[in-house]
Amino acid sequence: MHGGRLEIYVNGNKVYDRKEATGAADFYPSLHEMRKAKDVLAEAIAKAPADPKG
């Protein structure tokens, strides 16, 4: 899977892009980068309304 993409977007904002990340030459993202993306995602979920219609 040479040249593949891994991008994570939260509410339209790019949180992670494997090709732009530190150590982008490696296929696998660093655990540190994934933890940062996870924290942003968790914060967005916590702020989301409990009722998706409300």
N, C-alpha and C positions, 0 to 999 in steps of 0.2 A: 504494500500500500504506500508506495513512494509518493510523496507530495500531497498526502491527504490533508484534509482540513479538520480542525476541531475548534469550533467557536461556540462560546456560551454567551447568550444575550438574556438580560433581565430587564423587562419593561422597555425594550427597544435599545438599551445601552449595552455595548459590548463589554463583557466582564473579563473574558479570556479569549485569546487567539493564539493557538499553538505556534503559528509561524512568526508571531511578533514577540513571543515570550522569551525570557532569559533561557539560554540553552536551546534555542529553537532548532538546532541541528539534530537534536535527539527526537525520535518519534514520540516517546512517552513524555507527557508533561510532568514537571516536578511536583512532588507532593505539596510543597510550600505554595505553589501557584494554585493547585486545586483546593487547598484549604482556604485561600483568600476568596476564590470564586464561590465556594460553599458558604462562607460567611456572608457574602453579599446576597446570595440566593436566600439564605435563612432569614436575613433581615427583611427582604422584600416580602417573603411569605408571612412573616410576623406582622407586617404593616397592612397586609391585604385584608379587606373586610371578610368576616366569617361567612356572610351570605353573598355569593358572587353576584346576585341580582341587586344587592343593596349597596 
